[in-house]
Amino acid sequence: MLRDDRARRVSIALIVVAQSTQGLAFGGIALFLPLIRDDIAMTFSQAGSLAVAASLIYSFMQIPSGYLADRFGAKRLFLLGLLGLNAVSLLLAVIDTYELLVVNQLVSGFFRSLVFAPGLVLITAHFRPDRRASAMGLYIAGGFSSNIVLNLLGPVLVDPLGWRALFVIFSAAGIGFSLLYWKIGGPGPVPHSKANRPRVRELVRLLRYRVMWLTGVVQFVRLGVTQGLRFWLPSYIVLEKGFPLEIAGLVVAIGSAVTAPSNYVGGYISDRLQRPLLIVGTSLSVLAVTFVLLVVADDLLVIIAVVAVQSLFIQAYFGPLFEIPLRELGSKAAGTVTGFGNFWANIGALVFSYLIGVSKDQTGSFDLGFYSLGAACLVALVATVALTRLAPVVRPR
């Protein structure tokens, strides 16, 4: 029994650490964007299109990725995604044109899509059904933990090593942890037998339920807000607030340090109270206010305080939100249901990351972009209220 429990803990740790390395490459582009723009000569709109390229294929692959995990097994897709993603990230060391950078991010998005939904299926298999939100929060916390390391060490190492060498280091670490999980991690949940594999028509049946679409609205806003802030916050602090890159890295690292445990804590509180919608609604309410405060704040300590509060709530409702449709519809097609939610989440990330860059080019300021993030939180709050009024559904057979 002790050996089984130890093996379970090792598998959970390796899943979290291996998937967290993907955040280094994406977060590195955001952190080093002022340097990358100078090196490759990009406008703000072009820089925003990098986030679009990274999210485009990733977004449209979410449902197929979850469906394939349900049919053929989550572990093999998870590992294929991680190895492919980190191999592509290695190429950032030699890319010197905007066009090639866009292509790189498109391919990166494909492989990254094979990580998310399969990874959630893998980690929730190690927890009881009433601990699913906690498991999901723990899974995503790893990505924010890697961001802490990135934003603390990145600005220090970028001068002696350069941003290209750092991407080589990030990718090598990702490949190493992926291979370690392949060798000593657990086998993951057994794929459905051929007779019990979910069919495409089951996805069509799932789309009849309002819970799927209302959570889709909230997911659209959730990652749109998260990625819009993460991608543009370093540039905002450097270009509009006038602080050096080291300060921007420190502010983002503080935010990531707060966000990392809040992912798990939000899921844990949701599991204990069995009220995921309360966590979702509270988080969105706080975020709507803090985006207004972020625009008007000029003092560094005030900016840090606002970012810390945002970071406490910006992902606290991640696990509860993904759990809501699983509570209603069951877990037979967990990968597909998760992929549907994350599809809309990444469409939101694509839209907001790009439009904030366009807004900066057109108005000369990030203010309108950040105000739009606060307004989007209010829209998601309305959808959350609508979710509280849904009658229980009959689960698909």
C-alpha positions as CSV (number, residue, x, y, z in Angstrom):
1,M,0.0,0.0,0.0
2,L,2.8,2.4,0.9
3,R,4.6,1.6,-2.3
4,D,1.4,2.2,-4.3
5,D,1.0,5.6,-2.5
6,R,4.6,6.5,-3.2
7,A,4.3,5.6,-6.9
8,R,1.1,7.7,-7.0
9,R,2.8,10.8,-5.5
10,V,5.8,10.4,-7.9
11,S,3.5,10.2,-10.9
12,I,1.6,13.3,-9.8
13,A,4.8,15.2,-9.2
14,L,6.2,14.3,-12.6
15,I,3.0,15.2,-14.4
16,V,3.0,18.7,-12.7
17,V,6.7,19.3,-13.3
18,A,6.8,18.0,-16.9
19,Q,3.8,20.1,-18.0
20,S,5.0,23.2,-16.2
21,T,8.1,23.4,-18.5
22,Q,5.9,24.3,-21.4
23,G,5.2,27.6,-19.6
24,L,8.8,28.6,-19.8
25,A,8.8,28.9,-23.6
26,F,5.5,30.8,-23.8
27,G,6.2,32.9,-20.7
28,G,9.7,33.6,-22.0
29,I,8.3,35.2,-25.2
30,A,6.2,37.6,-23.1
31,L,9.0,38.5,-20.6
32,F,11.6,39.0,-23.3
33,L,9.2,40.6,-25.8
34,P,10.9,44.1,-25.6
35,L,14.2,42.4,-26.5
36,I,12.7,40.2,-29.1
37,R,11.0,43.1,-30.8
38,D,14.2,45.0,-31.0
39,D,16.1,42.0,-32.3
40,I,13.6,41.0,-35.0
41,A,12.0,44.4,-35.6
42,M,8.3,43.9,-34.9
43,T,5.4,46.3,-34.4
44,F,3.1,45.8,-31.3
45,S,0.4,44.4,-33.6
46,Q,2.9,41.8,-35.0
47,A,4.0,41.0,-31.4
48,G,0.4,40.4,-30.5
49,S,0.0,38.1,-33.5
50,L,2.6,35.8,-31.9
51,A,0.2,35.1,-29.2
52,V,-2.5,34.6,-31.8
53,A,-0.3,32.1,-33.7
54,A,0.5,30.3,-30.5
55,S,-3.1,30.0,-29.6
56,L,-4.8,29.5,-33.0
57,I,-4.0,25.8,-33.7
58,Y,-3.8,25.1,-30.0
59,S,-7.4,26.3,-29.6
60,F,-8.9,24.4,-32.5
61,M,-7.0,21.2,-31.4
62,Q,-8.5,21.2,-27.9
63,I,-11.6,19.1,-28.7
64,P,-9.7,16.7,-30.9
65,S,-7.0,16.3,-28.3
66,G,-9.5,15.5,-25.5
67,Y,-11.4,13.1,-27.8
68,L,-8.2,11.3,-28.7
69,A,-7.2,11.1,-25.1
70,D,-10.6,9.4,-24.3
71,R,-10.2,7.0,-27.2
72,F,-6.5,6.1,-27.2
73,G,-5.0,7.0,-23.8
74,A,-3.9,10.2,-22.2
75,K,-0.3,9.4,-21.4
76,R,1.0,8.8,-24.9
77,L,-0.6,12.1,-26.2
78,F,0.7,13.9,-23.2
79,L,4.3,12.8,-23.9
80,L,4.1,13.3,-27.6
81,G,2.9,16.9,-27.0
82,L,5.6,17.7,-24.5
83,L,8.5,16.3,-26.6
84,G,7.3,17.9,-29.8
85,L,6.7,21.3,-28.1
86,N,10.1,21.4,-26.5
87,A,11.8,20.3,-29.7
88,V,10.1,23.2,-31.6
89,S,11.1,25.6,-28.8
90,L,14.7,24.7,-29.4
91,L,14.5,26.3,-32.8
92,L,13.8,29.7,-31.3
93,A,17.6,29.9,-30.8
94,V,18.2,30.2,-34.5
95,I,15.1,32.0,-35.8
96,D,15.8,35.6,-37.0
97,T,12.7,36.7,-38.9
98,Y,9.1,37.6,-37.9
99,E,7.6,35.1,-40.5
100,L,9.6,32.2,-39.2
101,L,8.7,33.1,-35.6
102,V,5.0,33.0,-36.5
103,V,5.4,29.5,-38.1
104,N,7.3,28.3,-35.1
105,Q,4.5,29.4,-32.8
106,L,1.9,27.7,-35.0
107,V,3.7,24.4,-34.8
108,S,4.3,24.9,-31.1
109,G,0.5,25.4,-30.6
110,F,-0.2,22.1,-32.2
111,F,2.1,20.1,-29.9
112,R,1.0,22.2,-26.8
113,S,-2.6,21.2,-27.5
114,L,-1.7,17.5,-26.9
115,V,-0.6,18.4,-23.4
116,F,-3.5,20.2,-21.7
117,A,-6.6,17.9,-21.8
118,P,-4.6,14.6,-21.6
119,G,-2.7,16.0,-18.7
120,L,-5.9,16.9,-16.8
121,V,-7.2,13.4,-17.4
122,L,-3.9,11.9,-16.1
123,I,-3.8,13.9,-12.9
124,T,-7.5,13.6,-12.0
125,A,-7.1,9.8,-12.3
126,H,-4.9,9.9,-9.2
127,F,-7.6,11.6,-7.1
128,R,-11.1,10.7,-5.8
129,P,-14.0,12.2,-7.8
130,D,-14.8,14.6,-5.0
131,R,-11.2,16.0,-5.2
132,R,-11.3,16.8,-9.0
133,A,-11.1,20.5,-8.6
134,S,-8.1,20.2,-6.2
135,A,-6.4,17.9,-8.8
136,M,-7.0,20.4,-11.6
137,G,-5.8,23.3,-9.5
138,L,-2.6,21.4,-8.6
139,Y,-2.0,20.6,-12.3
140,I,-2.1,24.2,-13.4
141,A,-0.2,25.5,-10.4
142,G,3.0,23.9,-11.8
143,G,2.9,26.2,-14.8
144,F,2.7,29.3,-12.6
145,S,5.5,27.9,-10.4
146,S,7.8,27.7,-13.5
147,N,6.8,31.3,-14.2
148,I,8.2,32.3,-10.8
149,V,11.6,30.8,-11.7
150,L,11.4,32.4,-15.2
151,N,10.6,35.9,-14.1
152,L,13.1,35.9,-11.2
153,L,16.1,34.4,-13.1
154,G,15.3,35.4,-16.6
155,P,16.1,39.1,-16.3
156,V,19.3,38.2,-14.4
157,L,20.5,35.6,-17.0
158,V,19.4,37.3,-20.2
159,D,22.3,39.8,-20.1
160,P,25.2,37.2,-19.9
161,L,23.4,34.5,-22.0
162,G,21.0,36.2,-24.3
163,W,17.3,35.3,-24.8
164,R,18.1,32.7,-27.4
165,A,20.3,30.6,-25.1
166,L,17.7,30.7,-22.4
167,F,15.1,29.1,-24.7
168,V,17.6,26.3,-25.4
169,I,17.9,25.8,-21.6
170,F,14.1,25.8,-21.1
171,S,13.6,23.3,-23.9
172,A,16.3,20.9,-22.7
173,A,14.7,20.9,-19.2
174,G,11.3,20.1,-20.7
175,I,12.6,17.2,-22.7
176,G,14.5,15.8,-19.7
177,F,11.4,15.9,-17.4
178,S,9.2,14.4,-20.1
179,L,11.6,11.4,-20.6
180,L,11.7,10.9,-16.8
181,Y,7.9,10.7,-16.6
182,W,7.9,8.3,-19.6
183,K,10.4,6.0,-17.7
184,I,9.2,6.0,-14.1
185,G,5.7,7.6,-14.2
186,G,2.6,5.5,-13.9
187,P,0.9,4.1,-16.9
188,G,-2.1,6.5,-16.7
189,P,-5.7,5.5,-17.0
190,V,-6.4,2.6,-19.3
191,P,-8.0,3.7,-22.6
192,H,-11.6,2.8,-23.1
193,S,-12.2,-0.6,-24.8
194,K,-13.2,-0.4,-28.4
195,A,-16.8,-1.0,-27.5
196,N,-16.9,1.7,-24.9
197,R,-14.9,4.4,-26.7
198,P,-16.8,7.7,-26.9
199,R,-18.1,8.4,-30.4
200,V,-18.2,11.7,-32.3
201,R,-22.0,11.7,-32.0
202,E,-21.7,11.8,-28.2
203,L,-19.9,15.2,-28.5
204,V,-22.9,16.4,-30.6
205,R,-25.2,15.3,-27.8
206,L,-23.1,17.0,-25.2
207,L,-23.5,20.3,-27.1
208,R,-27.3,20.3,-26.4
209,Y,-26.7,21.2,-22.8
210,R,-26.6,24.8,-21.7
211,V,-24.0,24.1,-19.0
212,M,-21.5,23.5,-21.8
213,W,-22.2,26.9,-23.5
214,L,-22.4,29.0,-20.3
215,T,-19.2,27.5,-19.0
216,G,-17.7,28.2,-22.4
217,V,-18.5,31.9,-22.1
218,V,-16.7,32.0,-18.7
219,Q,-13.8,30.0,-20.1
220,F,-13.5,32.5,-23.0
221,V,-13.1,35.3,-20.5
222,R,-10.9,33.3,-18.0
223,L,-8.0,32.6,-20.3
224,G,-8.5,35.8,-22.3
225,V,-8.0,37.8,-19.1
226,T,-5.1,35.6,-17.9
227,Q,-3.2,35.5,-21.1
228,G,-3.9,39.1,-22.0
229,L,-2.4,40.2,-18.7
230,R,0.5,37.8,-18.7
231,F,1.5,38.5,-22.3
232,W,1.3,42.3,-22.1
233,L,2.1,43.1,-18.4
234,P,5.9,43.2,-18.8
235,S,5.6,45.6,-21.7
236,Y,3.0,47.7,-19.9
237,I,5.3,48.1,-16.9
238,V,8.4,48.9,-19.0
239,L,6.8,51.1,-21.7
240,E,4.0,52.9,-19.8
241,K,5.0,52.9,-16.2
242,G,8.7,53.6,-17.0
243,F,10.3,50.8,-14.9
244,P,13.2,48.6,-16.1
245,L,12.8,45.0,-17.2
246,E,14.2,43.7,-13.9
247,I,11.3,45.4,-12.1
248,A,8.8,44.1,-14.6
249,G,10.2,40.6,-14.1
250,L,9.9,41.0,-10.3
251,V,6.3,42.2,-10.5
252,V,5.4,39.2,-12.7
253,A,7.3,36.8,-10.5
254,I,5.4,38.1,-7.4
255,G,2.1,37.6,-9.3
256,S,3.1,34.1,-10.3
257,A,4.1,33.3,-6.7
258,V,0.6,34.3,-5.5
259,T,-1.1,32.5,-8.4
260,A,0.6,29.2,-8.1
261,P,-0.9,28.2,-4.7
262,S,-4.2,29.9,-5.4
263,N,-4.9,27.4,-8.2
264,Y,-4.8,24.6,-5.7
265,V,-6.4,26.5,-2.8
266,G,-9.4,27.6,-5.0
267,G,-10.0,24.0,-6.0
268,Y,-9.6,22.8,-2.4
269,I,-12.1,25.3,-1.1
270,S,-14.5,24.4,-3.9
271,D,-14.2,20.7,-3.0
272,R,-14.7,21.3,0.7
273,L,-17.8,23.6,0.2
274,Q,-19.0,21.7,-2.9
275,R,-19.9,25.2,-4.3
276,P,-17.7,25.8,-7.4
277,L,-19.9,28.6,-8.7
278,L,-19.3,30.6,-5.5
279,I,-15.5,30.5,-6.2
280,V,-16.0,31.4,-9.9
281,G,-18.3,34.4,-9.1
282,T,-16.2,35.8,-6.3
283,S,-13.1,35.6,-8.5
284,L,-14.7,37.4,-11.4
285,S,-16.1,40.2,-9.2
286,V,-12.6,41.0,-7.8
287,L,-10.9,40.9,-11.2
288,A,-13.4,43.4,-12.7
289,V,-12.4,45.9,-10.1
290,T,-8.6,45.3,-10.1
291,F,-8.3,46.0,-13.9
292,V,-9.6,49.5,-13.3
293,L,-7.1,50.0,-10.5
294,L,-4.2,48.7,-12.6
295,V,-4.8,51.4,-15.2
296,V,-4.9,54.3,-12.7
297,A,-2.0,53.1,-10.5
298,D,1.4,54.8,-11.0
299,D,3.2,54.0,-7.8
300,L,5.3,50.8,-7.9
301,L,4.0,49.5,-4.6
302,V,0.4,50.1,-5.6
303,I,1.0,48.3,-8.9
304,I,2.5,45.3,-7.0
305,A,-0.4,45.2,-4.6
306,V,-3.0,45.3,-7.5
307,V,-1.1,42.6,-9.4
308,A,-0.9,40.5,-6.3
309,V,-4.7,40.7,-5.7
310,Q,-5.4,39.9,-9.3
311,S,-3.0,37.0,-9.2
312,L,-4.8,35.6,-6.1
313,F,-8.1,35.3,-8.0
314,I,-7.1,35.1,-11.7
315,Q,-6.7,31.3,-11.6
316,A,-8.4,30.4,-8.3
317,Y,-11.5,29.3,-10.2
318,F,-9.7,27.2,-12.8
319,G,-10.4,23.8,-11.2
320,P,-14.0,24.7,-10.1
321,L,-14.9,26.0,-13.6
322,F,-13.6,22.8,-15.3
323,E,-15.4,20.7,-12.8
324,I,-18.9,22.2,-13.2
325,P,-19.8,20.4,-16.5
326,L,-18.2,17.2,-15.3
327,R,-20.5,17.3,-12.2
328,E,-23.5,17.7,-14.4
329,L,-22.6,15.5,-17.4
330,G,-20.4,12.7,-15.9
331,S,-16.8,11.8,-16.6
332,K,-17.0,9.2,-19.4
333,A,-16.1,11.8,-21.9
334,A,-14.0,13.9,-19.5
335,G,-11.3,14.6,-22.1
336,T,-13.8,15.8,-24.7
337,V,-15.7,18.0,-22.2
338,T,-12.4,19.5,-20.9
339,G,-11.2,20.1,-24.5
340,F,-14.5,21.9,-25.3
341,G,-14.0,24.3,-22.4
342,N,-10.4,24.9,-23.1
343,F,-11.2,25.5,-26.8
344,W,-13.2,28.5,-25.9
345,A,-10.7,29.5,-23.3
346,N,-8.0,29.7,-25.9
347,I,-10.1,31.5,-28.4
348,G,-10.5,34.1,-25.7
349,A,-6.7,34.2,-25.2
350,L,-6.2,34.7,-28.9
351,V,-8.8,37.5,-29.2
352,F,-7.6,39.5,-26.2
353,S,-3.9,39.1,-26.7
354,Y,-4.1,40.4,-30.2
355,L,-6.6,43.2,-29.6
356,I,-4.6,44.6,-26.7
357,G,-1.6,45.0,-29.1
358,V,-3.8,46.6,-31.8
359,S,-5.3,48.9,-29.2
360,K,-1.8,50.0,-28.1
361,D,-0.8,50.7,-31.7
362,Q,-4.0,52.7,-32.4
363,T,-4.3,54.7,-29.1
364,G,-0.7,54.7,-27.9
365,S,-1.8,53.3,-24.6
366,F,-2.7,49.9,-22.9
367,D,-5.5,51.6,-21.0
368,L,-8.4,50.6,-23.3
369,G,-7.1,47.0,-23.5
370,F,-7.0,46.6,-19.7
371,Y,-10.4,48.3,-19.3
372,S,-11.8,45.7,-21.8
373,L,-10.5,42.9,-19.6
374,G,-12.4,44.2,-16.7
375,A,-15.6,44.5,-18.7
376,A,-15.2,41.0,-20.0
377,C,-15.1,39.8,-16.3
378,L,-18.5,41.4,-15.8
379,V,-19.9,39.5,-18.8
380,A,-18.6,36.2,-17.4
381,L,-20.1,37.1,-14.1
382,V,-23.5,37.3,-15.8
383,A,-23.0,33.8,-17.3
384,T,-22.0,32.5,-13.9
385,V,-25.3,33.8,-12.4
386,A,-27.1,32.1,-15.2
387,L,-25.3,28.8,-14.3
388,T,-26.7,29.0,-10.8
389,R,-30.2,28.9,-12.2
390,L,-29.8,25.8,-14.4
391,A,-31.9,22.8,-13.5
392,P,-30.0,19.5,-13.0
393,V,-29.5,17.7,-16.4
394,V,-30.0,14.1,-17.3
395,R,-26.6,12.7,-18.0
396,P,-26.0,11.2,-21.4
397,R,-26.0,7.5,-21.5
